């Protein structure tokens, strides 16, 4: 499915590429996000395409597939927030995960805390994915921002469901 071994090897080959130290001292999250997307156009493209996908009702159906940690359907959580799926997605603040343990150990492609809009992208691994999977990873993280926990469902199952619903 998602060749983890291949990603790990490629990750080591690409270890010289990533966010430079100048990103660490920035003040605002929005500035960091713009810089991440400016430095990595593939991240910006994935964000734009994922947002477009969320405008489709078939993709939005992924919200009915999962429940928040408190048992509510993610579609209900979104409805109660008075936001559309695209508006929820727009709240995500993407930042580089360079130096973060989940990225450095090669465990994650991206991560956030349940209910948070701050998403760390493991850029080295993320860039190795095909565009469709990059988009699915970002939508996956948006589901966590709505309250979806993990384990169960497993991370790979969440992304697989996003791919199923949102790849048309």
PEWOWO-V703614 format. One record per residue. RES is the residue in one small letter. OMEGA is omega in whole degrees, -180 to 180 (none if undefined). Layout:
res,omega
RES,OMEGA
RES,OMEGA
//
This chain:
res,omega
x,179
x,-171
x,-177
x,-180
x,179
x,179
x,-179
x,179
x,-180
x,180
x,179
x,179
x,-178
x,-172
x,179
x,-178
x,177
x,-180
x,179
x,-173
x,-178
x,180
x,-172
x,-172
x,-177
x,-174
x,-172
x,177
x,180
x,177
x,179
x,180
x,180
x,-180
x,178
x,-179
x,175
x,-179
x,-178
x,-179
x,178
x,177
x,179
x,180
x,179
x,179
x,-179
x,-179
x,178
x,178
x,177
x,-179
x,-179
x,175
x,-179
x,-178
x,178
x,177
x,180
x,180
x,177
x,178
x,179
x,-177
x,-174
x,179
x,177
x,179
x,180
x,174
x,179
x,172
x,-179
x,176
x,177
x,178
x,-180
x,-180
x,180
x,179
x,-177
x,176
x,171
x,177
x,179
x,178
x,176
x,179
x,180
x,179
x,-178
x,176
x,-178
x,179
x,180
x,-180
x,-180
x,-179
x,178
x,-175
x,-179
x,177
x,-175
x,179
x,180
x,-177
x,-170
x,170
x,178
x,179
x,175
x,172
x,179
x,179
x,-178
x,175
x,179
x,-178
x,174
x,179
x,174
x,-166
x,-177
x,180
x,-178
x,-177
x,-180
x,-179
x,170
x,-177
x,-178
x,179
x,174
x,180
x,180
x,179
x,-180
x,177
x,175
x,-179
x,176
x,178
x,176
x,179
x,178
x,176
x,178
x,174
x,-179
x,174
x,0
x,-8
x,179
x,-178
x,-178
x,178
x,178
x,-179
x,179
x,179
x,176
x,179
x,179
x,-176
x,-167
x,-175
x,-177
x,none
//
